[in-house]
Amino acid sequence: MKIQELADRIGLSVHTIRYYEKEGLLDERHLRRDNNNYRHYSDEAIERLTLVKRFQSVGCSLTELKQILQGLDTNTTTTQQGIEWVLSKIKEIERKKEEYDQVLATLNRMLAYKTALQNDSGKQHR
């Protein structure tokens, strides 16, 4: 598939896909170039870029992600390194989840308070 189709399918801009390619997140498994230099992306590109988006959404930097993916791709990451990275990400996500839960609880209290105020003022004007 061409770059615009890939962009449409995964919800990234063409510019972002080119940037990820330049940064080494995509390789020959993910794209090839025709004689006219047009990029053609494989289904593996969809999987790779979806993975990149997911990890970025939980706070993984591109630098960190690039390092991990290259280590996996080239088989230079040891099992122990992989385990340590996964455990650190789990801890980080759990910490963020706790923060989000606290914010959500605060927002729910605010909503309940504002709703009660609105209901009370509505009763007074009847």
N, C-alpha and C positions, 0 to 999 in steps of 0.2 A: 504494500500500500504506500501511497505517497504521503508526504509529511502533513499535508492539510487534513487528510483523512485520519491519520493517526492522532493529530491534535484534536479533531472533533470527537473521536471515539473516547479519548481519555481525559478530555477537559483541560488540556494544557495549551499554551500558545505555541505557535511555530517557533518563535524566538526562544522560548524556554527549552523546547526539544533540541534546537541547535546548540544552545548553551550546554545542556547536559551531554550532548555528543562531544562538544569541544572539551568538556571537563573529564571525559573518559568514562562516563557512566554507561555509554552504549559502545559496543564494539562490532566486529564483523558478524557475530551471531545475530545482531539486532538490525543491521542495515547493510545494504550494498549500494554501490553507485553504478549507474548505467554509463554507457559511452558518452552520453550528453551531460554527465555529472549529476543527474537527478538522483535523489535518494529514494530507495525503496526499503520499507521497513517490514520486518517479519512479525509474526504473532508474538515471538519472544520479546520484542520491543514493547508491546502492550503490557506484558507481564512485568518487565523490568521497570517501566515508567510508573506503573500502578504501585509497585513496591516502593519506589522512590517517594511517590506522593504520600503513601501511608506513613512511611517512617518520618518524613518531614512534618507531617501533621501532628506527630507526637513529640516534636522537638529535636529530631535528629538533624544535625547540620549536614550540609552537602559534603564537607570535608570528611567528616566521620563516616558518612554513608559510602563515599567513594572508597575510603580505605578498607572498610569492611567488605564491600562488594568485590573489590579487586583481590582482596585476600582469599575470598571464597572462589572467585573465578580462576585464580592461578594456583589454588590449593596451597597457599603459603601461610594461611592462618591456622594455627594449631587448634585442636579441639578445645584445649583449656582456654585459649584466647577467646574462642567463640563463646564458650560457656560464660566466661567473665563478662563479655560484652552484653550478652543476653540478660544476665542477672542484673547488670547495672541499668539496662534499659527498663527492666521490669520494676526496679526500685524507683527509678525516675518517674515512670508512668503512674505507679501507685501513689507517689507523693503528689503529683499533679492532680490525680483523681481526688485525693483528699481535699486539696485546695478548691477544686471545682465543686465538690460536695458542700464545702463550707459556704461558698458563694451562692450556690443554689439554695441552701437553707436560708440564707439572709434574704435573698430575693423572694422566696416564698413567704417569709415573715412580712416583708415590705408589702407584698401583694395583698396578704390577708388584712393588714392594717389599713391600707388604702381602700380596699373593698369595703371594710367595715365602716370607715369614714363616709364613703359614698352612700352606703345604705342608710346610715344614721341621718345624713343631711337630706336624703330623699324622703325619709319618714317625717322630718320636721317641716318640709314644705308642702305636705299634703293637706 
